[in-house]
Structures are given as C-alpha cells and as structure tokens.
C-alpha cells in the first residue's frame, strides 16, 4: 500500500497534502508523481516526505520548452529539482520521446542524467507520444515518433 500523488498537478495542494499525511497514523510510502517543475521551496518541503519520485523530464533545452509548452527557465528548474529528488529519495525518470526532438531534447536529457545523477538511475524511455490537442499547430510534433528515433535512444543507452 502507498500514497501516490498524481493526476493534474498535486503541487498547489502541497500544504494540505503534507498536513494530511503528517496527521495520519499509517506509515505508507509516499510517491510524488509529476514533472518536477516546482519552486525550490516546494522541493524543500517535500524533502524527507517523499519516498519515490516519478518524474517527467520533457525538454533538453529552454527553447523547446518555451516554444512547445510556454515554459520559461525550464532547464535550470528541472535540473535543480531532479538533483534534489535524487539526493533525497528513490527516483524514476520518464522521458517522453517527441518526434523531431531526439537530438535537441532526448539525447541532452540522457547525457545530463548520466553526467549528473549517474548510471544507476531508473530511466523510462517512453515512445507513446500522440499528437493530440494543439500538436497539429506545431509541424515538428504533429506526428508519432518513429521507431528509428526511439531505437536511436536505446542504442545510445547501450554505449
């Protein structure tokens, strides 16, 4: 049995979540399942509270994060928070392969993880991207990733 905070974005409810778990008499593992685009204060509040982080590491650079998701300062925040998560608990990192973004996003993410977190990190390369919602407005992500793109990452991981 565990408590898994996922779905939407649990961070706005962080104070309530912390208060509720602290008042519980059960000792259950806590899983924090989100993109880790959080403030440093939120990460400090989670330190010692979370047993396992399940994270999403989407973009390998700020330009793609800004263009595709309207997120600024992505790299600094996401890298800082992955280091904090790695230092404080177990971590599983999910990397969604975006079509046409293997060189600019997926490969730099894998290199960063290897150089900064090490080779023992659990990394889930996810190939199930589907171009929904407004993806058709962006030519580069308006299709499924190819098997060549996905296999290129697996070849990289083997070396």
N, C-alpha and C positions, 0 to 999 in steps of 0.2 A: 504494500500500500504506500502511496506517496501523494503529495500535493503538487499538481502541475499547473503553473500559471501560464496560460496560453490563450490564444484567441483574441483577435483585436489587438489591443495593446494594454498590458497589465500595469504599466508604469504610472499612469495617472491615479491609480488606486493603491499605490505603494504604501502610504501610511496606514491605510485601512488593513491591507494585507499583513503588514508587519505586526500591527496591534492584534489582529485576529489570531495569527499563528503564535504570538507570544502568550496569549491567553489560553491556548489550547493545552490540555493535559496529555495529548498524544505526542509521541516523538516520531514524526514521519519525515522521510526525506523530502526536501523541497526542490522542485525543478523549476527553473526560470527559463521560459521558452520564448525568446523574442530576438529582435535584430540588434540589440545592444547599442542602439543609437540613443544613449541615455546621458544625463549630466553626470559629472564626476561625483556630485553629492549623492545621487541615486545609487551609483555603484558602491559608494562607501556605506550607505545604508544596507545594501544587500550583502556586503562582506560579512562572512560568518553566518549568514542566514540561509544562503543557497547552497545546496549540496551538489547540484549538477546544473550547469548552464547548457542549454541547447540554443545555439546562436545561428543567425544568418549573417553571412559575410558576402554581400552582393557585388560591390563595386571595387575595382582595383585602383581607382583614382577619383579625384574630386570632379573632374569634368563630366564623366559618365553619370555620377550620382546627381549632379546638378541638372544635366540635360534630360535624364530619364525619370528622375523622381523629385526634382526640385529640392534636393537636399544639399545644404551648404556645409562646408567644413567636415565632410563625411570621413575622410581618411584619418585625420587626427583623432576624432572622437571614437571611431570604431576600433582603431588600432589600440588606443589607450585602454578602452574598455575590455578588449579581448585579453590584453596583458593582465589587467586587474582580475578578470574572471579566471584566467589560467592560474594565477598565483594563489587564488583563494579557494578553488574547488575543482571538481572534475568539469570537463568541457567537451562538448560535441559541436563541431562547427559544420554547418551546412553551407555549401557553395552552389548556388543555382547557376547552371551554365546558360548564359544568354547567347543567342545567335549573334555572330559577328563581334563578340566581346571576349573571345578566348585570349587574344594577345594583350588587350588593354585592361582586362579585369581578372579573369580566372587565373592566368599564369602569374601575374603580380601578387595576387592573394596567396596562392600556394607558396610562392617564394618567400613572401613576408612571414607566413606561418612557420615555414621551415627555419628561417633565419632568426625569428624572434620567440617562437614558442617551442620549437624543436620538432623532432620527427615522431614523437610518441603521441601526438595529438590525434584524436579521432576526427577524421575529416570525411564528410559525406558529400561526394560529388553528385549533384542532382541534375538529371537530364530531362526532367519532366516539365520544363518551361512550356507554357502555351500562351500564344499571343491573344490575350483577352483584353477587355476594357478598351483603353485608348492605344494599345500597342500598334494598331494599324496606322496610327498617325506618325509612327517612327519607323522608317523604312528598315533600319538595321535590326530591329527586334520584332518585325512583323511576320516572322516565320518560326517554326520549331528549330531547335539546334540540330545540326546534322550529326550522324554517328561519327563522322571524321573529326568534328570538333570535340566531341566527348572523348573519343578514343585518344586524341592528341593529349588530353589532360592525364588520362590513365598511363600513357607512355611516359609522360613527364614524371609522374609519381613513382614509377618503377626505377628511375635513374637517380 
